[in-house]
Structure formats: C-alpha cells, structure tokens
Amino acid sequence: MDLAWSADDAAFRDEVVAFLDEKLTPELRQSGRLMTSVYSDHEASMEWQRILHERGWAAPAWPVEHGGCDWSLTQHYIFSRESVLAGAPSLSPMGIRMVAHAIVAFGTREQKDYFLPGILTGDVFFCQGYSEPEAGSDLASLSMSAVDDGDHLICTGSKIWTTHATEANWMFCLVRTTRTDRKQQGITFLLIDMTTPGIEIRPLVMSSGEEVQNQVFFDQVRVPKSNVIGKIDDGWTVAKYLLLFERGGGAAAPALQVMAESVADAAAQQPGPNGRPLIEDPAFAAKLAEARIRTKVLEILEFRTLSAGVDVNGAASSMLKVLATELSQRITEIALEAAGPRGRVYQPHATAPGGPIADFVVPEGGYVSGQPWQAVAPLRYLNDRAGSIYAGSNEIQRNILAKAALGL
C-alpha cells in the first residue's frame, strides 16, 4: 500500500490550490471559517457554487455526461481536502451530492434533462422530505400519504427537520402510496414543487437559535406522477441508494484537523486554571492531544480506503460516518472549554450561521466579546449534537457494520 501522492496527483493538487487561491475571496473564506454547522451561509454557498460551476467543478462526482469530472477517487479526495483547508464554504448537499445521484440512477430521460442542469446552476434547489414526527431513525414507519388520482398523487401529511425548506424550490420526498405488512414496501420516491398550493412551511428554532430546520405540512397537494423517481411503491430502493451518498463521499479528516489546530492555537493564547496558557494545562493538553491523534487516524483510514480502491459509498461509509461525527462532537466540546467564559456568551452576529437567527438583537455597534471563534464555539457545539443522528444514527451504522463487515 502506497499512501503517497503520485506525480499526477501532486500536479492536480497544485492546480486545485491555485484555483482556490484565485477564486476564494476573503468574504467567502470568512463564511467558510465561521460556519456554525455543516451548512454554510446560503448566499455564500450559492456564490461559491456559481464559481465552481464556471470551472466545471460544481459536481465532480457526477457522471461526465451530466457535468461531472473524470477524476480518480484520489483526485476527489484531494479536491475535498484542499477546499476545506482553504476555508471554502460548503455547498448544500441535498441536490448535488444526494438527489442528483438518484435521478441519474433511476430517473427518466426527461427528468434528467430537466433537473440535472438546474441543480448544477443552483436554479433548482432541493430540500429533503424524509423524517416525520413519528418516523425518524425508523424511517420506514413514515405515513405521509399519496393517494392515486389519475395522473396525479394527492399528498397529505408532514415532514420534519427539513433543512433549508424556506430556500428550496423543490423537495425530494418519501410518501406512503400503499400499506402492506412489510413497512418498507408501498413507499414512493417523489419530487415535489414547493410552490404547489397546499404546502405550508414552519421554521423550527434550534438550540443554537438558528432557523435552518423546518416542519413542512402538505394538505391535499397535487403532484404529477411524472415526478416519481423509479417506480411507484418501490421508493425504498431509491432511498437506500441515496442514503449511501448522504453518508459517504467527502474527506472528513481535513475539516476536523483544521478545527483541532484552531483549538490548539486558541488555547495557546487563553489563560488556564493556573494563569499560564491553557495549552500548558496537563488535563486540557491530554484531551486535545487525543483528539488530534484521532484526526490523524481518521485521515489514514480515509487514505487507506482510497489506496485500496474501496467504494466509500459502501460499508466503509458507515464506519467513516461514525468516526467522523463522534470525533467532531469531541473536538467541539474541547473548543467550548477553550473558549472559556466568553464561549458562554450568545453572539451569533459574529458567526456565519446556516440560517436566520430567531429573535436576536445585534448589540449596538456590533460589539463582540472576545474573538469570533469564541462566538462560533457554542453554536458549533450545539449543532454537532445532531451529527451522530442525521444520515442514519450511529447506532444504525454500527448495526450495518455488524452485518456487512462481521457477518453478525
């Protein structure tokens, strides 16, 4: 196993770095580095997508014939890694990294021709309609109904934890078209125009104060059957395929390394219990050292996965998802400790949140207590609590690994 970059890979890395140096404005870098969750500021995200699209790099994992790049797995990793290290804002994963793959694999020619170009440009912006108030980790228990009415399905019910529903003009959604003894059957994968009459969106205020998630209500919403992806009643097949892309794909270690290094730099400036820099406190230094070691281990695992040619959308994605999300939670805990008393001050105006902040009045003159990273720390901590739940809880991922890797 050779974990070193080849000459071609090194040249590609230099090309990516040069592009990022040229195109990432200070404002875009600021938005990337002050993110409070996995979602960047919406306007910054869309601007960065526009720049990437001009270069042909907005959706590198897509098939080439639909606008993707003919890159190796290593090149995909390098691009993801260098983007994070440069402070690029993240793109919304709902369209490019998720539903687009389902459309490519299961969609009709007409669906591909309409949706894929719009996803690339950002004119088509998706949100995800999976979870319901009574169907979260047990997604197959969903009950939002879609009743057959000739050329249409009449949808009634609700979806919850719907990220960026207020920005989206389309939703990819799982609906119940038939009830059978096996709950995974009778589910249909449906694309819904968010401007259709009968749809109501209610923002949910998260513990961080951000309004990124929403609950969406559907009251007799008419959706053409031409918007079904795959076959009616066989949406579970499409959903399982899409979830592989939600869990796998990018390089997680670089972002975590940047977070850990930032904490180390900050702790060198923060006073500890004995008045000396916090980084010199043995208890704190041990926790940070453990986290930094774990980021290196994760990076090596990601390198090994690529070197071995393992498909990161297979069982390996479950392993990497568990390791990355739990490590991210650990680093945000350490960051919050490093932030000290100023980390307990609620000042979202010093950050670049992924959505509006509810009922917050900016202090006169935009005053910020401490440094921006100290304002980011508590919001990132609160948002990262969801990391081990979304995209399939880590308990479910461990069950997948027990079955797929250990044969249990």
C-alpha positions as CSV (number, residue, x, y, z in Angstrom):
1,M,0.0,0.0,0.0
2,D,1.4,3.4,-1.1
3,L,-0.1,6.4,0.7
4,A,2.0,9.0,-1.1
5,W,0.5,11.1,-3.8
6,S,1.7,10.2,-7.3
7,A,3.3,12.9,-9.5
8,D,0.0,13.3,-11.4
9,D,-1.9,13.6,-8.1
10,A,0.6,16.2,-6.8
11,A,0.2,18.2,-10.0
12,F,-3.6,18.0,-9.6
13,R,-3.3,19.2,-6.0
14,D,-1.3,22.2,-7.2
15,E,-3.9,23.0,-9.8
16,V,-6.7,22.9,-7.2
17,V,-4.7,25.0,-4.7
18,A,-4.0,27.7,-7.4
19,F,-7.7,27.8,-8.3
20,L,-8.8,28.2,-4.7
21,D,-6.2,30.9,-4.1
22,E,-7.5,32.8,-7.1
23,K,-11.3,32.4,-6.7
24,L,-11.9,32.3,-2.9
25,T,-12.5,35.9,-1.9
26,P,-11.8,37.0,1.7
27,E,-15.6,37.1,2.2
28,L,-16.1,33.5,1.0
29,R,-13.2,32.3,3.2
30,Q,-14.7,34.1,6.2
31,S,-18.1,32.4,5.6
32,G,-16.4,29.0,5.4
33,R,-14.3,29.5,8.6
34,L,-17.2,31.0,10.6
35,M,-19.6,28.2,9.8
36,T,-21.6,27.0,12.9
37,S,-22.7,23.7,11.4
38,V,-22.3,21.6,8.3
39,Y,-24.3,24.2,6.4
40,S,-22.6,27.5,5.4
41,D,-24.3,30.8,4.8
42,H,-26.8,30.3,2.0
43,E,-25.8,33.3,-0.1
44,A,-22.1,32.4,0.2
45,S,-22.8,28.8,-0.6
46,M,-24.7,29.7,-3.8
47,E,-21.9,32.2,-4.9
48,W,-19.3,29.5,-4.4
49,Q,-21.4,27.0,-6.4
50,R,-21.6,29.5,-9.2
51,I,-17.8,29.9,-9.3
52,L,-17.3,26.1,-9.2
53,H,-19.9,25.6,-12.0
54,E,-18.0,28.1,-14.2
55,R,-14.9,25.9,-13.8
56,G,-16.9,22.6,-14.3
57,W,-16.2,21.5,-10.7
58,A,-19.5,22.0,-9.0
59,A,-20.4,18.3,-9.2
60,P,-17.2,16.4,-9.8
61,A,-18.8,13.1,-8.6
62,W,-21.5,13.1,-11.3
63,P,-21.1,11.1,-14.5
64,V,-19.1,13.1,-17.0
65,E,-22.0,13.2,-19.5
66,H,-24.1,15.1,-16.9
67,G,-21.4,17.6,-15.9
68,G,-19.2,15.6,-13.7
69,C,-15.4,15.2,-13.7
70,D,-13.4,12.3,-14.9
71,W,-11.4,12.2,-11.7
72,S,-9.9,9.3,-9.7
73,L,-11.0,8.6,-6.2
74,T,-7.7,10.2,-5.1
75,Q,-8.4,13.4,-7.0
76,H,-11.9,13.6,-5.4
77,Y,-10.3,13.3,-2.0
78,I,-7.6,15.9,-2.9
79,F,-10.2,18.4,-4.1
80,S,-12.4,17.9,-1.0
81,R,-9.3,18.2,1.3
82,E,-7.9,21.3,-0.2
83,S,-11.2,23.0,-0.3
84,V,-11.6,22.5,3.4
85,L,-8.1,23.6,4.2
86,A,-8.6,26.8,2.1
87,G,-11.7,27.7,4.0
88,A,-14.2,27.3,1.2
89,P,-17.9,27.4,2.2
90,S,-19.7,24.2,1.8
91,L,-22.3,23.6,-0.9
92,S,-25.8,22.3,0.1
93,P,-25.6,18.5,-0.3
94,M,-29.3,18.0,-1.0
95,G,-29.1,18.5,-4.7
96,I,-25.6,17.9,-5.9
97,R,-24.5,15.1,-3.5
98,M,-27.8,13.4,-2.9
99,V,-30.9,13.5,-5.1
100,A,-28.9,14.1,-8.3
101,H,-27.4,10.6,-7.9
102,A,-30.9,9.1,-7.5
103,I,-32.1,10.9,-10.6
104,V,-29.1,9.7,-12.6
105,A,-29.7,6.1,-11.5
106,F,-33.5,5.9,-11.5
107,G,-34.8,8.9,-13.4
108,T,-36.3,9.1,-16.9
109,R,-34.5,10.9,-19.7
110,E,-37.0,13.8,-19.3
111,Q,-36.3,14.0,-15.5
112,K,-32.5,14.0,-16.1
113,D,-32.7,16.7,-18.8
114,Y,-34.9,19.0,-16.6
115,F,-33.4,18.6,-13.1
116,L,-29.7,18.0,-13.5
117,P,-28.8,21.2,-15.4
118,G,-30.8,23.2,-12.9
119,I,-29.1,21.6,-9.9
120,L,-25.7,22.4,-11.4
121,T,-26.6,26.1,-11.8
122,G,-28.4,26.4,-8.5
123,D,-31.7,27.3,-10.2
124,V,-33.1,24.1,-8.9
125,F,-32.5,23.9,-5.1
126,F,-33.7,20.8,-3.2
127,C,-34.6,20.1,0.4
128,Q,-35.1,16.6,1.8
129,G,-38.5,15.2,2.9
130,Y,-37.7,12.1,4.8
131,S,-38.3,12.3,8.6
132,E,-41.7,12.7,10.1
133,P,-42.8,13.4,13.7
134,E,-43.3,9.6,14.2
135,A,-40.7,8.4,11.7
136,G,-37.1,9.4,12.3
137,S,-34.5,6.7,12.6
138,D,-37.2,4.2,11.8
139,L,-37.8,5.9,8.5
140,A,-39.8,3.0,7.0
141,S,-42.6,3.9,9.5
142,L,-43.4,7.1,7.6
143,S,-47.1,7.8,7.0
144,M,-47.4,10.8,4.7
145,S,-50.0,9.6,2.3
146,A,-50.0,9.9,-1.5
147,V,-53.4,8.8,-2.9
148,D,-53.7,7.9,-6.6
149,D,-55.8,10.3,-8.6
150,G,-55.3,9.6,-12.2
151,D,-52.2,11.4,-13.5
152,H,-51.5,12.8,-10.0
153,L,-50.8,11.7,-6.4
154,I,-52.6,13.7,-3.7
155,C,-50.2,14.2,-0.8
156,T,-51.3,14.8,2.8
157,G,-49.1,14.8,5.9
158,S,-46.0,16.4,7.2
159,K,-42.2,16.2,7.1
160,I,-39.9,17.5,9.9
161,W,-36.2,18.5,10.3
162,T,-36.3,19.7,6.7
163,T,-33.2,21.7,6.1
164,H,-33.5,24.9,4.0
165,A,-37.1,24.3,3.2
166,T,-37.6,28.1,3.0
167,E,-34.9,28.4,0.4
168,A,-35.7,25.3,-1.6
169,N,-38.0,25.3,-4.7
170,W,-38.1,21.5,-4.9
171,M,-38.3,18.7,-2.3
172,F,-37.4,15.1,-2.8
173,C,-39.8,13.2,-0.6
174,L,-40.8,9.7,0.6
175,V,-44.5,9.2,0.6
176,R,-46.8,6.2,1.5
177,T,-48.7,5.0,-1.6
178,T,-49.7,1.6,-0.3
179,R,-49.9,0.0,3.1
180,T,-48.6,-3.6,3.4
181,D,-47.5,-5.9,6.1
182,R,-43.8,-5.0,5.3
183,K,-43.4,-1.3,6.0
184,Q,-40.6,-0.8,3.5
185,Q,-43.0,-1.7,0.7
186,G,-45.5,0.8,-0.6
187,I,-43.2,3.8,-0.3
188,T,-42.7,6.1,-3.3
189,F,-39.9,8.5,-4.0
190,L,-41.4,11.8,-5.3
191,L,-40.2,15.2,-6.4
192,I,-42.5,18.0,-5.2
193,D,-42.5,21.6,-6.5
194,M,-42.5,23.7,-3.3
195,T,-44.7,26.4,-5.0
196,T,-47.6,23.9,-5.3
197,P,-50.8,25.0,-3.4
198,G,-51.3,23.3,-0.1
199,I,-47.8,23.5,1.2
200,E,-47.0,25.3,4.5
201,I,-43.5,25.8,6.0
202,R,-43.0,26.4,9.7
203,P,-39.4,27.2,10.8
204,L,-38.0,25.3,13.8
205,V,-35.8,27.2,16.2
206,M,-32.8,25.1,17.0
207,S,-31.0,25.1,20.4
208,S,-28.4,27.3,18.6
209,G,-31.1,29.8,17.8
210,E,-30.8,29.2,14.0
211,E,-33.7,28.6,11.8
212,V,-32.2,26.1,9.4
213,Q,-34.6,23.2,10.0
214,N,-38.3,23.3,9.3
215,Q,-41.5,21.4,9.5
216,V,-43.5,21.2,6.2
217,F,-47.2,20.5,6.1
218,F,-49.0,19.1,3.0
219,D,-52.7,19.5,2.6
220,Q,-54.1,17.7,-0.5
221,V,-51.1,18.7,-2.5
222,R,-51.4,17.5,-6.2
223,V,-48.1,16.1,-7.6
224,P,-47.9,14.8,-11.2
225,K,-46.9,11.1,-11.4
226,S,-44.3,12.2,-13.8
227,N,-42.4,13.4,-10.7
228,V,-42.0,9.9,-9.4
229,I,-38.4,8.7,-9.4
230,G,-38.2,4.9,-10.1
231,K,-41.4,3.0,-9.6
232,I,-44.5,3.7,-7.5
233,D,-44.3,1.6,-4.3
234,D,-40.6,0.9,-4.8
235,G,-39.2,4.2,-3.4
236,W,-37.4,2.4,-0.6
237,T,-34.9,1.1,-3.2
238,V,-34.2,4.6,-4.3
239,A,-34.0,5.9,-0.7
240,K,-31.4,3.3,0.3
241,Y,-29.3,4.1,-2.7
242,L,-29.4,7.8,-2.0
243,L,-28.5,7.3,1.7
244,L,-25.2,5.8,0.7
245,F,-24.2,9.1,-0.8
246,E,-25.5,11.1,2.2
247,R,-23.2,9.1,4.5
248,G,-20.1,8.8,2.3
249,G,-18.1,10.8,-0.2
250,G,-16.0,13.7,1.0
251,A,-12.9,13.9,3.2
252,A,-13.9,14.5,6.8
253,A,-10.4,14.4,8.4
254,P,-9.1,17.7,7.0
255,A,-12.0,19.7,8.4
256,L,-11.5,18.1,11.8
257,Q,-7.8,18.7,11.6
258,V,-8.4,22.4,10.9
259,M,-10.8,22.5,13.9
260,A,-8.3,20.8,16.2
261,E,-5.4,23.1,15.1
262,S,-7.6,26.1,15.6
263,V,-8.3,25.0,19.2
264,A,-4.6,24.4,19.8
265,D,-3.8,28.0,18.5
266,A,-6.5,29.5,20.7
267,A,-5.5,27.5,23.8
268,A,-2.0,28.9,23.5
269,Q,-3.5,32.4,24.0
270,Q,-6.1,31.6,26.6
271,P,-5.2,31.6,30.3
272,G,-5.6,28.3,32.1
273,P,-6.5,27.5,35.7
274,N,-3.0,28.4,37.0
275,G,-2.8,31.6,35.0
276,R,-0.5,30.0,32.4
277,P,-1.7,29.3,28.8
278,L,-4.4,26.7,28.7
279,I,-2.4,24.6,26.3
280,E,0.1,24.0,29.1
281,D,-2.6,22.6,31.4
282,P,-1.9,18.8,31.5
283,A,-5.6,17.8,31.6
284,F,-6.6,20.0,28.7
285,A,-3.5,19.2,26.7
286,A,-4.2,15.4,27.1
287,K,-7.7,15.8,25.7
288,L,-6.6,17.9,22.8
289,A,-3.7,15.5,22.0
290,E,-6.1,12.6,22.0
291,A,-8.4,14.4,19.5
292,R,-5.5,15.4,17.2
293,I,-4.3,11.8,17.2
294,R,-7.8,10.6,16.3
295,T,-8.0,13.1,13.4
296,K,-4.7,11.6,12.1
297,V,-6.0,8.1,12.4
298,L,-9.2,9.1,10.6
299,E,-7.1,10.6,7.8
300,I,-5.0,7.4,7.5
301,L,-8.2,5.4,7.3
302,E,-9.5,7.6,4.5
303,F,-6.2,7.3,2.7
304,R,-6.3,3.5,3.1
305,T,-9.8,3.4,1.8
306,L,-8.7,5.3,-1.3
307,S,-5.5,3.3,-1.7
308,A,-7.3,0.0,-1.5
309,G,-9.9,1.2,-4.1
310,V,-12.7,0.7,-1.6
311,D,-16.0,2.3,-2.6
312,V,-16.7,4.9,0.1
313,N,-20.4,4.6,-0.6
314,G,-20.3,1.0,0.7
315,A,-19.9,-0.3,4.3
316,A,-16.8,1.9,4.7
317,S,-19.1,5.0,4.6
318,S,-20.8,3.7,7.8
319,M,-17.5,3.3,9.6
320,L,-16.2,6.7,8.5
321,K,-19.5,8.4,9.4
322,V,-19.4,7.0,12.9
323,L,-15.8,8.0,13.5
324,A,-16.1,11.5,11.9
325,T,-19.3,12.6,13.6
326,E,-18.3,11.4,17.1
327,L,-14.8,12.9,16.7
328,S,-16.3,16.2,15.6
329,Q,-18.5,16.2,18.7
330,R,-15.4,15.6,20.8
331,I,-13.5,18.5,19.2
332,T,-16.4,20.9,19.7
333,E,-16.5,20.0,23.4
334,I,-12.8,20.8,23.7
335,A,-13.3,24.1,21.7
336,L,-16.1,25.1,24.0
337,E,-13.8,24.5,27.0
338,A,-11.0,26.5,25.4
339,A,-13.4,29.4,24.7
340,G,-13.9,29.9,28.4
341,P,-16.4,32.4,29.8
342,R,-16.7,34.3,26.5
343,G,-17.7,31.0,24.9
344,R,-20.9,31.1,27.0
345,V,-21.9,34.5,25.5
346,Y,-24.6,34.2,22.8
347,Q,-23.4,36.3,19.9
348,P,-24.4,34.7,16.6
349,H,-23.8,38.0,14.8
350,A,-20.0,37.3,15.0
351,T,-20.5,34.0,13.0
352,A,-21.7,32.8,9.6
353,P,-24.7,30.7,10.5
354,G,-26.5,28.4,8.1
355,G,-29.9,30.2,8.5
356,P,-31.6,33.2,10.2
357,I,-31.2,33.7,13.9
358,A,-34.5,33.9,15.7
359,D,-35.3,36.9,18.0
360,F,-31.8,38.1,18.3
361,V,-31.0,41.8,18.6
362,V,-27.5,42.7,17.5
363,P,-25.7,44.8,20.1
364,E,-25.1,48.4,19.4
365,G,-22.1,48.8,17.1
366,G,-22.0,45.0,16.6
367,Y,-19.9,44.6,19.7
368,V,-18.4,41.1,20.2
369,S,-17.0,39.8,23.4
370,G,-13.7,38.0,22.7
371,Q,-12.8,36.6,19.3
372,P,-15.1,35.3,16.5
373,W,-14.0,31.7,17.2
374,Q,-15.3,32.1,20.7
375,A,-18.7,33.0,19.3
376,V,-18.6,30.1,16.9
377,A,-17.7,27.5,19.6
378,P,-21.0,27.3,21.5
379,L,-23.1,27.3,18.3
380,R,-21.0,24.6,16.7
381,Y,-21.1,22.6,19.9
382,L,-24.9,22.7,19.9
383,N,-25.3,21.9,16.2
384,D,-22.8,19.0,16.3
385,R,-25.0,17.1,18.8
386,A,-27.1,16.1,15.8
387,G,-24.1,14.6,13.9
388,S,-24.5,11.2,15.4
389,I,-28.2,11.1,14.5
390,Y,-28.5,12.5,11.0
391,A,-28.0,10.4,7.9
392,G,-28.9,7.3,9.9
393,S,-28.0,7.3,13.6
394,N,-24.6,5.9,14.6
395,E,-26.4,3.0,16.4
396,I,-27.8,2.1,13.0
397,Q,-24.4,2.5,11.3
398,R,-22.9,0.1,13.9
399,N,-25.7,-2.4,13.1
400,I,-24.9,-2.1,9.4
401,L,-21.2,-2.7,10.1
402,A,-22.0,-5.7,12.3
403,K,-24.0,-7.3,9.5
404,A,-21.9,-6.2,6.5
405,A,-18.4,-6.5,7.9
406,L,-18.7,-9.0,10.7
407,G,-21.5,-11.2,9.4
408,L,-23.4,-11.0,12.7
